[in-house]
Amino acid sequence: VLTYNALIHGFCISGKLTKACDLLRWMVRNGLDPDVFTYNTLIAGCCKADRLDAAQGLLQKMVETGCAPDLVTCNTLVHACCQ
């Protein structure tokens, strides 16, 4: 998962959010469980791209799959909502 997290991070910081989300779907489809770092990276990328709807959707998926949001998750979303 660590390698995929690095790839997702790279896509997010280069503005390739669609590719980052595609990689998340590929991970899940191939039996890999995204962790809190995976979701936090994607949520931050969505917030940076002003895609709060997508960030909230990722938060919901995160909770549904049993991955507990942490302080970073909450701070990222609160900060984005205050912009």
mmCIF file of the N, C-alpha and C atoms, coordinates in Angstrom:
data_MODEL
# 
_entry.id   MODEL 
# 
loop_
_atom_site.group_PDB 
_atom_site.id 
_atom_site.type_symbol 
_atom_site.label_atom_id 
_atom_site.label_alt_id 
_atom_site.label_comp_id 
_atom_site.label_asym_id 
_atom_site.label_entity_id 
_atom_site.label_seq_id 
_atom_site.pdbx_PDB_ins_code 
_atom_site.Cartn_x 
_atom_site.Cartn_y 
_atom_site.Cartn_z 
_atom_site.occupancy 
_atom_site.B_iso_or_equiv 
_atom_site.pdbx_formal_charge 
_atom_site.auth_seq_id 
_atom_site.auth_comp_id 
_atom_site.auth_asym_id 
_atom_site.auth_atom_id 
_atom_site.pdbx_PDB_model_num 
ATOM 1   N N  . VAL A 1 1  ? 0.832   -1.193 0.000   1.00 0.00 ? 1  VAL A N  1 
ATOM 2   C CA . VAL A 1 1  ? 0.000   0.000  0.000   1.00 0.00 ? 1  VAL A CA 1 
ATOM 3   C C  . VAL A 1 1  ? 0.879   1.260  0.000   1.00 0.00 ? 1  VAL A C  1 
ATOM 4   N N  . LEU A 1 2  ? 2.034   1.155  0.587   1.00 0.00 ? 2  LEU A N  1 
ATOM 5   C CA . LEU A 1 2  ? 2.927   2.304  0.683   1.00 0.00 ? 2  LEU A CA 1 
ATOM 6   C C  . LEU A 1 2  ? 3.302   2.861  -0.699  1.00 0.00 ? 2  LEU A C  1 
ATOM 7   N N  . THR A 1 3  ? 3.590   1.980  -1.622  1.00 0.00 ? 3  THR A N  1 
ATOM 8   C CA . THR A 1 3  ? 3.949   2.421  -2.980  1.00 0.00 ? 3  THR A CA 1 
ATOM 9   C C  . THR A 1 3  ? 2.773   3.122  -3.641  1.00 0.00 ? 3  THR A C  1 
ATOM 10  N N  . TYR A 1 4  ? 1.577   2.570  -3.474  1.00 0.00 ? 4  TYR A N  1 
ATOM 11  C CA . TYR A 1 4  ? 0.384   3.191  -4.059  1.00 0.00 ? 4  TYR A CA 1 
ATOM 12  C C  . TYR A 1 4  ? 0.107   4.549  -3.425  1.00 0.00 ? 4  TYR A C  1 
ATOM 13  N N  . ASN A 1 5  ? 0.341   4.654  -2.114  1.00 0.00 ? 5  ASN A N  1 
ATOM 14  C CA . ASN A 1 5  ? 0.172   5.945  -1.449  1.00 0.00 ? 5  ASN A CA 1 
ATOM 15  C C  . ASN A 1 5  ? 1.112   6.993  -2.037  1.00 0.00 ? 5  ASN A C  1 
ATOM 16  N N  . ALA A 1 6  ? 2.340   6.578  -2.327  1.00 0.00 ? 6  ALA A N  1 
ATOM 17  C CA . ALA A 1 6  ? 3.308   7.506  -2.916  1.00 0.00 ? 6  ALA A CA 1 
ATOM 18  C C  . ALA A 1 6  ? 2.854   7.934  -4.313  1.00 0.00 ? 6  ALA A C  1 
ATOM 19  N N  . LEU A 1 7  ? 2.362   6.991  -5.095  1.00 0.00 ? 7  LEU A N  1 
ATOM 20  C CA . LEU A 1 7  ? 1.866   7.322  -6.434  1.00 0.00 ? 7  LEU A CA 1 
ATOM 21  C C  . LEU A 1 7  ? 0.658   8.258  -6.359  1.00 0.00 ? 7  LEU A C  1 
ATOM 22  N N  . ILE A 1 8  ? -0.266  7.952  -5.459  1.00 0.00 ? 8  ILE A N  1 
ATOM 23  C CA . ILE A 1 8  ? -1.456  8.792  -5.289  1.00 0.00 ? 8  ILE A CA 1 
ATOM 24  C C  . ILE A 1 8  ? -1.045  10.197 -4.866  1.00 0.00 ? 8  ILE A C  1 
ATOM 25  N N  . HIS A 1 9  ? -0.100  10.286 -3.951  1.00 0.00 ? 9  HIS A N  1 
ATOM 26  C CA . HIS A 1 9  ? 0.394   11.597 -3.513  1.00 0.00 ? 9  HIS A CA 1 
ATOM 27  C C  . HIS A 1 9  ? 0.976   12.379 -4.692  1.00 0.00 ? 9  HIS A C  1 
ATOM 28  N N  . GLY A 1 10 ? 1.767   11.706 -5.490  1.00 0.00 ? 10 GLY A N  1 
ATOM 29  C CA . GLY A 1 10 ? 2.357   12.356 -6.662  1.00 0.00 ? 10 GLY A CA 1 
ATOM 30  C C  . GLY A 1 10 ? 1.303   12.863 -7.632  1.00 0.00 ? 10 GLY A C  1 
ATOM 31  N N  . PHE A 1 11 ? 0.281   12.050 -7.882  1.00 0.00 ? 11 PHE A N  1 
ATOM 32  C CA . PHE A 1 11 ? -0.806  12.485 -8.763  1.00 0.00 ? 11 PHE A CA 1 
ATOM 33  C C  . PHE A 1 11 ? -1.524  13.693 -8.172  1.00 0.00 ? 11 PHE A C  1 
ATOM 34  N N  . CYS A 1 12 ? -1.781  13.654 -6.873  1.00 0.00 ? 12 CYS A N  1 
ATOM 35  C CA . CYS A 1 12 ? -2.510  14.762 -6.235  1.00 0.00 ? 12 CYS A CA 1 
ATOM 36  C C  . CYS A 1 12 ? -1.730  16.072 -6.291  1.00 0.00 ? 12 CYS A C  1 
ATOM 37  N N  . ILE A 1 13 ? -0.442  16.026 -5.997  1.00 0.00 ? 13 ILE A N  1 
ATOM 38  C CA . ILE A 1 13 ? 0.312   17.285 -5.977  1.00 0.00 ? 13 ILE A CA 1 
ATOM 39  C C  . ILE A 1 13 ? 0.575   17.818 -7.383  1.00 0.00 ? 13 ILE A C  1 
ATOM 40  N N  . SER A 1 14 ? 0.454   16.950 -8.376  1.00 0.00 ? 14 SER A N  1 
ATOM 41  C CA . SER A 1 14 ? 0.638   17.429 -9.754  1.00 0.00 ? 14 SER A CA 1 
ATOM 42  C C  . SER A 1 14 ? -0.693  17.768 -10.420 1.00 0.00 ? 14 SER A C  1 
ATOM 43  N N  . GLY A 1 15 ? -1.769  17.753 -9.610  1.00 0.00 ? 15 GLY A N  1 
ATOM 44  C CA . GLY A 1 15 ? -3.076  18.154 -10.124 1.00 0.00 ? 15 GLY A CA 1 
ATOM 45  C C  . GLY A 1 15 ? -3.791  17.086 -10.929 1.00 0.00 ? 15 GLY A C  1 
ATOM 46  N N  . LYS A 1 16 ? -3.322  15.856 -10.859 1.00 0.00 ? 16 LYS A N  1 
ATOM 47  C CA . LYS A 1 16 ? -3.946  14.753 -11.615 1.00 0.00 ? 16 LYS A CA 1 
ATOM 48  C C  . LYS A 1 16 ? -4.850  13.942 -10.690 1.00 0.00 ? 16 LYS A C  1 
ATOM 49  N N  . LEU A 1 17 ? -5.882  14.609 -10.205 1.00 0.00 ? 17 LEU A N  1 
ATOM 50  C CA . LEU A 1 17 ? -6.790  14.024 -9.235  1.00 0.00 ? 17 LEU A CA 1 
ATOM 51  C C  . LEU A 1 17 ? -7.543  12.826 -9.807  1.00 0.00 ? 17 LEU A C  1 
ATOM 52  N N  . THR A 1 18 ? -7.914  12.892 -11.075 1.00 0.00 ? 18 THR A N  1 
ATOM 53  C CA . THR A 1 18 ? -8.631  11.777 -11.699 1.00 0.00 ? 18 THR A CA 1 
ATOM 54  C C  . THR A 1 18 ? -7.767  10.521 -11.696 1.00 0.00 ? 18 THR A C  1 
ATOM 55  N N  . LYS A 1 19 ? -6.496  10.674 -12.014 1.00 0.00 ? 19 LYS A N  1 
ATOM 56  C CA . LYS A 1 19 ? -5.589  9.519  -12.004 1.00 0.00 ? 19 LYS A CA 1 
ATOM 57  C C  . LYS A 1 19 ? -5.421  8.977  -10.588 1.00 0.00 ? 19 LYS A C  1 
ATOM 58  N N  . ALA A 1 20 ? -5.376  9.862  -9.599  1.00 0.00 ? 20 ALA A N  1 
ATOM 59  C CA . ALA A 1 20 ? -5.254  9.426  -8.208  1.00 0.00 ? 20 ALA A CA 1 
ATOM 60  C C  . ALA A 1 20 ? -6.479  8.609  -7.797  1.00 0.00 ? 20 ALA A C  1 
ATOM 61  N N  . CYS A 1 21 ? -7.661  9.089  -8.167  1.00 0.00 ? 21 CYS A N  1 
ATOM 62  C CA . CYS A 1 21 ? -8.896  8.370  -7.825  1.00 0.00 ? 21 CYS A CA 1 
ATOM 63  C C  . CYS A 1 21 ? -9.001  7.059  -8.598  1.00 0.00 ? 21 CYS A C  1 
ATOM 64  N N  . ASP A 1 22 ? -8.535  7.051  -9.840  1.00 0.00 ? 22 ASP A N  1 
ATOM 65  C CA . ASP A 1 22 ? -8.504  5.809  -10.626 1.00 0.00 ? 22 ASP A CA 1 
ATOM 66  C C  . ASP A 1 22 ? -7.615  4.773  -9.949  1.00 0.00 ? 22 ASP A C  1 
ATOM 67  N N  . LEU A 1 23 ? -6.495  5.221  -9.411  1.00 0.00 ? 23 LEU A N  1 
ATOM 68  C CA . LEU A 1 23 ? -5.579  4.306  -8.729  1.00 0.00 ? 23 LEU A CA 1 
ATOM 69  C C  . LEU A 1 23 ? -6.211  3.756  -7.451  1.00 0.00 ? 23 LEU A C  1 
ATOM 70  N N  . LEU A 1 24 ? -6.959  4.582  -6.743  1.00 0.00 ? 24 LEU A N  1 
ATOM 71  C CA . LEU A 1 24 ? -7.676  4.100  -5.557  1.00 0.00 ? 24 LEU A CA 1 
ATOM 72  C C  . LEU A 1 24 ? -8.650  2.997  -5.957  1.00 0.00 ? 24 LEU A C  1 
ATOM 73  N N  . ARG A 1 25 ? -9.414  3.222  -7.017  1.00 0.00 ? 25 ARG A N  1 
ATOM 74  C CA . ARG A 1 25 ? -10.372 2.203  -7.476  1.00 0.00 ? 25 ARG A CA 1 
ATOM 75  C C  . ARG A 1 25 ? -9.636  0.918  -7.881  1.00 0.00 ? 25 ARG A C  1 
ATOM 76  N N  . TRP A 1 26 ? -8.481  1.066  -8.537  1.00 0.00 ? 26 TRP A N  1 
ATOM 77  C CA . TRP A 1 26 ? -7.699  -0.093 -8.944  1.00 0.00 ? 26 TRP A CA 1 
ATOM 78  C C  . TRP A 1 26 ? -7.245  -0.881 -7.720  1.00 0.00 ? 26 TRP A C  1 
ATOM 79  N N  . MET A 1 27 ? -6.802  -0.165 -6.696  1.00 0.00 ? 27 MET A N  1 
ATOM 80  C CA . MET A 1 27 ? -6.364  -0.817 -5.463  1.00 0.00 ? 27 MET A CA 1 
ATOM 81  C C  . MET A 1 27 ? -7.477  -1.672 -4.875  1.00 0.00 ? 27 MET A C  1 
ATOM 82  N N  . VAL A 1 28 ? -8.649  -1.076 -4.742  1.00 0.00 ? 28 VAL A N  1 
ATOM 83  C CA . VAL A 1 28 ? -9.785  -1.772 -4.135  1.00 0.00 ? 28 VAL A CA 1 
ATOM 84  C C  . VAL A 1 28 ? -10.185 -2.972 -4.994  1.00 0.00 ? 28 VAL A C  1 
ATOM 85  N N  . ARG A 1 29 ? -10.245 -2.754 -6.292  1.00 0.00 ? 29 ARG A N  1 
ATOM 86  C CA . ARG A 1 29 ? -10.649 -3.821 -7.220  1.00 0.00 ? 29 ARG A CA 1 
ATOM 87  C C  . ARG A 1 29 ? -9.674  -5.001 -7.161  1.00 0.00 ? 29 ARG A C  1 
ATOM 88  N N  . ASN A 1 30 ? -8.430  -4.737 -6.844  1.00 0.00 ? 30 ASN A N  1 
ATOM 89  C CA . ASN A 1 30 ? -7.409  -5.786 -6.794  1.00 0.00 ? 30 ASN A CA 1 
ATOM 90  C C  . ASN A 1 30 ? -7.101  -6.273 -5.381  1.00 0.00 ? 30 ASN A C  1 
ATOM 91  N N  . GLY A 1 31 ? -8.004  -5.985 -4.451  1.00 0.00 ? 31 GLY A N  1 
ATOM 92  C CA . GLY A 1 31 ? -7.910  -6.551 -3.113  1.00 0.00 ? 31 GLY A CA 1 
ATOM 93  C C  . GLY A 1 31 ? -7.010  -5.833 -2.130  1.00 0.00 ? 31 GLY A C  1 
ATOM 94  N N  . LEU A 1 32 ? -6.555  -4.636 -2.468  1.00 0.00 ? 32 LEU A N  1 
ATOM 95  C CA . LEU A 1 32 ? -5.734  -3.868 -1.533  1.00 0.00 ? 32 LEU A CA 1 
ATOM 96  C C  . LEU A 1 32 ? -6.625  -2.932 -0.729  1.00 0.00 ? 32 LEU A C  1 
ATOM 97  N N  . ASP A 1 33 ? -6.381  -2.862 0.552   1.00 0.00 ? 33 ASP A N  1 
ATOM 98  C CA . ASP A 1 33 ? -7.175  -2.002 1.431   1.00 0.00 ? 33 ASP A CA 1 
ATOM 99  C C  . ASP A 1 33 ? -6.479  -0.660 1.617   1.00 0.00 ? 33 ASP A C  1 
ATOM 100 N N  . PRO A 1 34 ? -7.073  0.420  1.113   1.00 0.00 ? 34 PRO A N  1 
ATOM 101 C CA . PRO A 1 34 ? -6.510  1.755  1.351   1.00 0.00 ? 34 PRO A CA 1 
ATOM 102 C C  . PRO A 1 34 ? -6.483  2.030  2.854   1.00 0.00 ? 34 PRO A C  1 
ATOM 103 N N  . ASP A 1 35 ? -5.452  2.711  3.307   1.00 0.00 ? 35 ASP A N  1 
ATOM 104 C CA . ASP A 1 35 ? -5.364  3.045  4.721   1.00 0.00 ? 35 ASP A CA 1 
ATOM 105 C C  . ASP A 1 35 ? -5.671  4.525  4.938   1.00 0.00 ? 35 ASP A C  1 
ATOM 106 N N  . VAL A 1 36 ? -5.542  4.964  6.170   1.00 0.00 ? 36 VAL A N  1 
ATOM 107 C CA . VAL A 1 36 ? -5.867  6.347  6.504   1.00 0.00 ? 36 VAL A CA 1 
ATOM 108 C C  . VAL A 1 36 ? -4.988  7.323  5.722   1.00 0.00 ? 36 VAL A C  1 
ATOM 109 N N  . PHE A 1 37 ? -3.754  6.936  5.445   1.00 0.00 ? 37 PHE A N  1 
ATOM 110 C CA . PHE A 1 37 ? -2.859  7.810  4.676   1.00 0.00 ? 37 PHE A CA 1 
ATOM 111 C C  . PHE A 1 37 ? -3.328  7.941  3.227   1.00 0.00 ? 37 PHE A C  1 
ATOM 112 N N  . THR A 1 38 ? -3.825  6.842  2.674   1.00 0.00 ? 38 THR A N  1 
ATOM 113 C CA . THR A 1 38 ? -4.363  6.868  1.307   1.00 0.00 ? 38 THR A CA 1 
ATOM 114 C C  . THR A 1 38 ? -5.514  7.858  1.229   1.00 0.00 ? 38 THR A C  1 
ATOM 115 N N  . TYR A 1 39 ? -6.467  7.692  2.142   1.00 0.00 ? 39 TYR A N  1 
ATOM 116 C CA . TYR A 1 39 ? -7.640  8.559  2.132   1.00 0.00 ? 39 TYR A CA 1 
ATOM 117 C C  . TYR A 1 39 ? -7.280  10.006 2.444   1.00 0.00 ? 39 TYR A C  1 
ATOM 118 N N  . ASN A 1 40 ? -6.394  10.229 3.417   1.00 0.00 ? 40 ASN A N  1 
ATOM 119 C CA . ASN A 1 40 ? -6.012  11.603 3.753   1.00 0.00 ? 40 ASN A CA 1 
ATOM 120 C C  . ASN A 1 40 ? -5.366  12.309 2.567   1.00 0.00 ? 40 ASN A C  1 
ATOM 121 N N  . THR A 1 41 ? -4.538  11.585 1.833   1.00 0.00 ? 41 THR A N  1 
ATOM 122 C CA . THR A 1 41 ? -3.884  12.171 0.667   1.00 0.00 ? 41 THR A CA 1 
ATOM 123 C C  . THR A 1 41 ? -4.918  12.556 -0.392  1.00 0.00 ? 41 THR A C  1 
ATOM 124 N N  . LEU A 1 42 ? -5.853  11.667 -0.649  1.00 0.00 ? 42 LEU A N  1 
ATOM 125 C CA . LEU A 1 42 ? -6.888  11.954 -1.643  1.00 0.00 ? 42 LEU A CA 1 
ATOM 126 C C  . LEU A 1 42 ? -7.815  13.076 -1.193  1.00 0.00 ? 42 LEU A C  1 
ATOM 127 N N  . ILE A 1 43 ? -8.183  13.065 0.075   1.00 0.00 ? 43 ILE A N  1 
ATOM 128 C CA . ILE A 1 43 ? -9.047  14.128 0.598   1.00 0.00 ? 43 ILE A CA 1 
ATOM 129 C C  . ILE A 1 43 ? -8.343  15.479 0.496   1.00 0.00 ? 43 ILE A C  1 
ATOM 130 N N  . ALA A 1 44 ? -7.067  15.519 0.853   1.00 0.00 ? 44 ALA A N  1 
ATOM 131 C CA . ALA A 1 44 ? -6.305  16.772 0.736   1.00 0.00 ? 44 ALA A CA 1 
ATOM 132 C C  . ALA A 1 44 ? -6.218  17.218 -0.719  1.00 0.00 ? 44 ALA A C  1 
ATOM 133 N N  . GLY A 1 45 ? -6.014  16.275 -1.624  1.00 0.00 ? 45 GLY A N  1 
ATOM 134 C CA . GLY A 1 45 ? -5.959  16.606 -3.049  1.00 0.00 ? 45 GLY A CA 1 
ATOM 135 C C  . GLY A 1 45 ? -7.270  17.177 -3.552  1.00 0.00 ? 45 GLY A C  1 
ATOM 136 N N  . CYS A 1 46 ? -8.364  16.586 -3.109  1.00 0.00 ? 46 CYS A N  1 
ATOM 137 C CA . CYS A 1 46 ? -9.689  17.097 -3.493  1.00 0.00 ? 46 CYS A CA 1 
ATOM 138 C C  . CYS A 1 46 ? -9.913  18.496 -2.940  1.00 0.00 ? 46 CYS A C  1 
ATOM 139 N N  . CYS A 1 47 ? -9.529  18.714 -1.703  1.00 0.00 ? 47 CYS A N  1 
ATOM 140 C CA . CYS A 1 47 ? -9.705  20.029 -1.088  1.00 0.00 ? 47 CYS A CA 1 
ATOM 141 C C  . CYS A 1 47 ? -8.858  21.070 -1.809  1.00 0.00 ? 47 CYS A C  1 
ATOM 142 N N  . LYS A 1 48 ? -7.633  20.699 -2.159  1.00 0.00 ? 48 LYS A N  1 
ATOM 143 C CA . LYS A 1 48 ? -6.754  21.622 -2.871  1.00 0.00 ? 48 LYS A CA 1 
ATOM 144 C C  . LYS A 1 48 ? -7.330  21.996 -4.232  1.00 0.00 ? 48 LYS A C  1 
ATOM 145 N N  . ALA A 1 49 ? -8.022  21.049 -4.851  1.00 0.00 ? 49 ALA A N  1 
ATOM 146 C CA . ALA A 1 49 ? -8.629  21.278 -6.165  1.00 0.00 ? 49 ALA A CA 1 
ATOM 147 C C  . ALA A 1 49 ? -10.029 21.886 -6.043  1.00 0.00 ? 49 ALA A C  1 
ATOM 148 N N  . ASP A 1 50 ? -10.400 22.278 -4.823  1.00 0.00 ? 50 ASP A N  1 
ATOM 149 C CA . ASP A 1 50 ? -11.719 22.867 -4.555  1.00 0.00 ? 50 ASP A CA 1 
ATOM 150 C C  . ASP A 1 50 ? -12.851 21.903 -4.909  1.00 0.00 ? 50 ASP A C  1 
ATOM 151 N N  . ARG A 1 51 ? -12.653 20.633 -4.613  1.00 0.00 ? 51 ARG A N  1 
ATOM 152 C CA . ARG A 1 51 ? -13.640 19.592 -4.860  1.00 0.00 ? 51 ARG A CA 1 
ATOM 153 C C  . ARG A 1 51 ? -14.125 19.026 -3.522  1.00 0.00 ? 51 ARG A C  1 
ATOM 154 N N  . LEU A 1 52 ? -14.786 19.882 -2.748  1.00 0.00 ? 52 LEU A N  1 
ATOM 155 C CA . LEU A 1 52 ? -15.237 19.470 -1.420  1.00 0.00 ? 52 LEU A CA 1 
ATOM 156 C C  . LEU A 1 52 ? -16.250 18.333 -1.489  1.00 0.00 ? 52 LEU A C  1 
ATOM 157 N N  . ASP A 1 53 ? -17.042 18.306 -2.562  1.00 0.00 ? 53 ASP A N  1 
ATOM 158 C CA . ASP A 1 53 ? -18.007 17.224 -2.724  1.00 0.00 ? 53 ASP A CA 1 
ATOM 159 C C  . ASP A 1 53 ? -17.299 15.878 -2.812  1.00 0.00 ? 53 ASP A C  1 
ATOM 160 N N  . ALA A 1 54 ? -16.232 15.825 -3.575  1.00 0.00 ? 54 ALA A N  1 
ATOM 161 C CA . ALA A 1 54 ? -15.454 14.592 -3.713  1.00 0.00 ? 54 ALA A CA 1 
ATOM 162 C C  . ALA A 1 54 ? -14.768 14.246 -2.395  1.00 0.00 ? 54 ALA A C  1 
ATOM 163 N N  . ALA A 1 55 ? -14.272 15.250 -1.695  1.00 0.00 ? 55 ALA A N  1 
ATOM 164 C CA . ALA A 1 55 ? -13.618 15.016 -0.401  1.00 0.00 ? 55 ALA A CA 1 
ATOM 165 C C  . ALA A 1 55 ? -14.611 14.419 0.593   1.00 0.00 ? 55 ALA A C  1 
ATOM 166 N N  . GLN A 1 56 ? -15.823 14.941 0.617   1.00 0.00 ? 56 GLN A N  1 
ATOM 167 C CA . GLN A 1 56 ? -16.841 14.412 1.517   1.00 0.00 ? 56 GLN A CA 1 
ATOM 168 C C  . GLN A 1 56 ? -17.237 12.992 1.127   1.00 0.00 ? 56 GLN A C  1 
ATOM 169 N N  . GLY A 1 57 ? -17.274 12.724 -0.172  1.00 0.00 ? 57 GLY A N  1 
ATOM 170 C CA . GLY A 1 57 ? -17.565 11.375 -0.641  1.00 0.00 ? 57 GLY A CA 1 
ATOM 171 C C  . GLY A 1 57 ? -16.489 10.388 -0.208  1.00 0.00 ? 57 GLY A C  1 
ATOM 172 N N  . LEU A 1 58 ? -15.236 10.823 -0.274  1.00 0.00 ? 58 LEU A N  1 
ATOM 173 C CA . LEU A 1 58 ? -14.140 9.970  0.181   1.00 0.00 ? 58 LEU A CA 1 
ATOM 174 C C  . LEU A 1 58 ? -14.212 9.725  1.681   1.00 0.00 ? 58 LEU A C  1 
ATOM 175 N N  . LEU A 1 59 ? -14.589 10.752 2.436   1.00 0.00 ? 59 LEU A N  1 
ATOM 176 C CA . LEU A 1 59 ? -14.757 10.580 3.878   1.00 0.00 ? 59 LEU A CA 1 
ATOM 177 C C  . LEU A 1 59 ? -15.833 9.536  4.158   1.00 0.00 ? 59 LEU A C  1 
ATOM 178 N N  . GLN A 1 60 ? -16.926 9.624  3.444   1.00 0.00 ? 60 GLN A N  1 
ATOM 179 C CA . GLN A 1 60 ? -18.012 8.653  3.631   1.00 0.00 ? 60 GLN A CA 1 
ATOM 180 C C  . GLN A 1 60 ? -17.539 7.240  3.286   1.00 0.00 ? 60 GLN A C  1 
ATOM 181 N N  . LYS A 1 61 ? -16.840 7.089  2.173   1.00 0.00 ? 61 LYS A N  1 
ATOM 182 C CA . LYS A 1 61 ? -16.323 5.776  1.767   1.00 0.00 ? 61 LYS A CA 1 
ATOM 183 C C  . LYS A 1 61 ? -15.332 5.260  2.798   1.00 0.00 ? 61 LYS A C  1 
ATOM 184 N N  . MET A 1 62 ? -14.513 6.163  3.310   1.00 0.00 ? 62 MET A N  1 
ATOM 185 C CA . MET A 1 62 ? -13.526 5.814  4.326   1.00 0.00 ? 62 MET A CA 1 
ATOM 186 C C  . MET A 1 62 ? -14.213 5.183  5.541   1.00 0.00 ? 62 MET A C  1 
ATOM 187 N N  . VAL A 1 63 ? -15.247 5.843  6.024   1.00 0.00 ? 63 VAL A N  1 
ATOM 188 C CA . VAL A 1 63 ? -15.979 5.358  7.196   1.00 0.00 ? 63 VAL A CA 1 
ATOM 189 C C  . VAL A 1 63 ? -16.697 4.048  6.880   1.00 0.00 ? 63 VAL A C  1 
ATOM 190 N N  . GLU A 1 64 ? -17.322 3.976  5.700   1.00 0.00 ? 64 GLU A N  1 
ATOM 191 C CA . GLU A 1 64 ? -18.057 2.763  5.302   1.00 0.00 ? 64 GLU A CA 1 
ATOM 192 C C  . GLU A 1 64 ? -17.160 1.539  5.237   1.00 0.00 ? 64 GLU A C  1 
ATOM 193 N N  . THR A 1 65 ? -15.899 1.740  4.860   1.00 0.00 ? 65 THR A N  1 
ATOM 194 C CA . THR A 1 65 ? -14.983 0.606  4.732   1.00 0.00 ? 65 THR A CA 1 
ATOM 195 C C  . THR A 1 65 ? -14.242 0.296  6.033   1.00 0.00 ? 65 THR A C  1 
ATOM 196 N N  . GLY A 1 66 ? -14.568 1.021  7.088   1.00 0.00 ? 66 GLY A N  1 
ATOM 197 C CA . GLY A 1 66 ? -13.980 0.738  8.394   1.00 0.00 ? 66 GLY A CA 1 
ATOM 198 C C  . GLY A 1 66 ? -12.642 1.397  8.650   1.00 0.00 ? 66 GLY A C  1 
ATOM 199 N N  . CYS A 1 67 ? -12.280 2.347  7.829   1.00 0.00 ? 67 CYS A N  1 
ATOM 200 C CA . CYS A 1 67 ? -11.037 3.092  8.025   1.00 0.00 ? 67 CYS A CA 1 
ATOM 201 C C  . CYS A 1 67 ? -11.383 4.365  8.798   1.00 0.00 ? 67 CYS A C  1 
ATOM 202 N N  . ALA A 1 68 ? -10.941 4.437  10.024  1.00 0.00 ? 68 ALA A N  1 
ATOM 203 C CA . ALA A 1 68 ? -11.322 5.545  10.896  1.00 0.00 ? 68 ALA A CA 1 
ATOM 204 C C  . ALA A 1 68 ? -10.589 6.833  10.523  1.00 0.00 ? 68 ALA A C  1 
ATOM 205 N N  . PRO A 1 69 ? -11.327 7.924  10.328  1.00 0.00 ? 69 PRO A N  1 
ATOM 206 C CA . PRO A 1 69 ? -10.683 9.227  10.105  1.00 0.00 ? 69 PRO A CA 1 
ATOM 207 C C  . PRO A 1 69 ? -9.860  9.606  11.329  1.00 0.00 ? 69 PRO A C  1 
ATOM 208 N N  . ASP A 1 70 ? -8.769  10.304 11.090  1.00 0.00 ? 70 ASP A N  1 
ATOM 209 C CA . ASP A 1 70 ? -7.937  10.760 12.198  1.00 0.00 ? 70 ASP A CA 1 
ATOM 210 C C  . ASP A 1 70 ? -7.943  12.282 12.265  1.00 0.00 ? 70 ASP A C  1 
ATOM 211 N N  . LEU A 1 71 ? -7.089  12.823 13.100  1.00 0.00 ? 71 LEU A N  1 
ATOM 212 C CA . LEU A 1 71 ? -7.021  14.268 13.282  1.00 0.00 ? 71 LEU A CA 1 
ATOM 213 C C  . LEU A 1 71 ? -6.659  14.980 11.981  1.00 0.00 ? 71 LEU A C  1 
ATOM 214 N N  . VAL A 1 72 ? -5.792  14.395 11.190  1.00 0.00 ? 72 VAL A N  1 
ATOM 215 C CA . VAL A 1 72 ? -5.401  14.992 9.911   1.00 0.00 ? 72 VAL A CA 1 
ATOM 216 C C  . VAL A 1 72 ? -6.611  15.079 8.978   1.00 0.00 ? 72 VAL A C  1 
ATOM 217 N N  . THR A 1 73 ? -7.395  14.010 8.937   1.00 0.00 ? 73 THR A N  1 
ATOM 218 C CA . THR A 1 73 ? -8.599  13.996 8.101   1.00 0.00 ? 73 THR A CA 1 
ATOM 219 C C  . THR A 1 73 ? -9.523  15.150 8.481   1.00 0.00 ? 73 THR A C  1 
ATOM 220 N N  . CYS A 1 74 ? -9.805  15.246 9.762   1.00 0.00 ? 74 CYS A N  1 
ATOM 221 C CA . CYS A 1 74 ? -10.727 16.278 10.247  1.00 0.00 ? 74 CYS A CA 1 
ATOM 222 C C  . CYS A 1 74 ? -10.182 17.682 10.011  1.00 0.00 ? 74 CYS A C  1 
ATOM 223 N N  . ASN A 1 75 ? -8.908  17.899 10.316  1.00 0.00 ? 75 ASN A N  1 
ATOM 224 C CA . ASN A 1 75 ? -8.309  19.222 10.117  1.00 0.00 ? 75 ASN A CA 1 
ATOM 225 C C  . ASN A 1 75 ? -8.315  19.627 8.647   1.00 0.00 ? 75 ASN A C  1 
ATOM 226 N N  . THR A 1 76 ? -8.037  18.682 7.764   1.00 0.00 ? 76 THR A N  1 
ATOM 227 C CA . THR A 1 76 ? -8.029  18.971 6.327   1.00 0.00 ? 76 THR A CA 1 
ATOM 228 C C  . THR A 1 76 ? -9.400  19.433 5.867   1.00 0.00 ? 76 THR A C  1 
ATOM 229 N N  . LEU A 1 77 ? -10.435 18.718 6.297   1.00 0.00 ? 77 LEU A N  1 
ATOM 230 C CA . LEU A 1 77 ? -11.802 19.059 5.875   1.00 0.00 ? 77 LEU A CA 1 
ATOM 231 C C  . LEU A 1 77 ? -12.272 20.374 6.488   1.00 0.00 ? 77 LEU A C  1 
ATOM 232 N N  . VAL A 1 78 ? -11.974 20.588 7.762   1.00 0.00 ? 78 VAL A N  1 
ATOM 233 C CA . VAL A 1 78 ? -12.384 21.831 8.413   1.00 0.00 ? 78 VAL A CA 1 
ATOM 234 C C  . VAL A 1 78 ? -11.673 23.025 7.745   1.00 0.00 ? 78 VAL A C  1 
ATOM 235 N N  . HIS A 1 79 ? -10.405 22.879 7.501   1.00 0.00 ? 79 HIS A N  1 
ATOM 236 C CA . HIS A 1 79 ? -9.632  23.953 6.857   1.00 0.00 ? 79 HIS A CA 1 
ATOM 237 C C  . HIS A 1 79 ? -10.216 24.265 5.475   1.00 0.00 ? 79 HIS A C  1 
ATOM 238 N N  . ALA A 1 80 ? -10.544 23.238 4.718   1.00 0.00 ? 80 ALA A N  1 
ATOM 239 C CA . ALA A 1 80 ? -11.093 23.448 3.371   1.00 0.00 ? 80 ALA A CA 1 
ATOM 240 C C  . ALA A 1 80 ? -12.455 24.128 3.432   1.00 0.00 ? 80 ALA A C  1 
ATOM 241 N N  . CYS A 1 81 ? -13.250 23.776 4.416   1.00 0.00 ? 81 CYS A N  1 
ATOM 242 C CA . CYS A 1 81 ? -14.584 24.387 4.542   1.00 0.00 ? 81 CYS A CA 1 
ATOM 243 C C  . CYS A 1 81 ? -14.505 25.857 4.944   1.00 0.00 ? 81 CYS A C  1 
ATOM 244 N N  . CYS A 1 82 ? -13.421 26.246 5.592   1.00 0.00 ? 82 CYS A N  1 
ATOM 245 C CA . CYS A 1 82 ? -13.260 27.622 6.062   1.00 0.00 ? 82 CYS A CA 1 
ATOM 246 C C  . CYS A 1 82 ? -12.651 28.524 4.992   1.00 0.00 ? 82 CYS A C  1 
ATOM 247 N N  . GLN A 1 83 ? -12.258 27.982 3.875   1.00 0.00 ? 83 GLN A N  1 
ATOM 248 C CA . GLN A 1 83 ? -11.639 28.780 2.804   1.00 0.00 ? 83 GLN A CA 1 
ATOM 249 C C  . GLN A 1 83 ? -12.670 29.572 2.050   1.00 0.00 ? 83 GLN A C  1 
# 
